[in-house]
Amino acid sequence: MSDTAKEGVKPVTIVADSRESRAGIAKVLARIPGVTVEQAELTSGDYLIGGGCAVERKAAGDFVISLMENRLFDQLSRMSVEHERAIVLVEGD
């Protein structure tokens, strides 16, 4: 029996877009007990967290620029077609 099964932790696999690797978030996630992180080039979203859920991570400045350039709506539209749930995570002040 694995350590995570002994602790009652349900294993989860997160798929991280390979272009997100410089952010270092995938490495942090992989250190969480029960979490496996796979890298792939995703067509929409930065992370797939299971259950048909995609997460698009935006720094505050990038969020504003994406909104002003109308890229955000294109990204969200693509995510909503490809996944059951779409989440935008905005980081920063």
Secondary structure, 3 states (H helix, E strand, C coil): CCHHHHCCCCCEEEEEEHHHHHHCHHHHHHCCCCEEEEEECCCCCCEECCCCEEEEEEEHHHHHHHHHCCHHHHHHHHHHHHCCEEEEEEECC
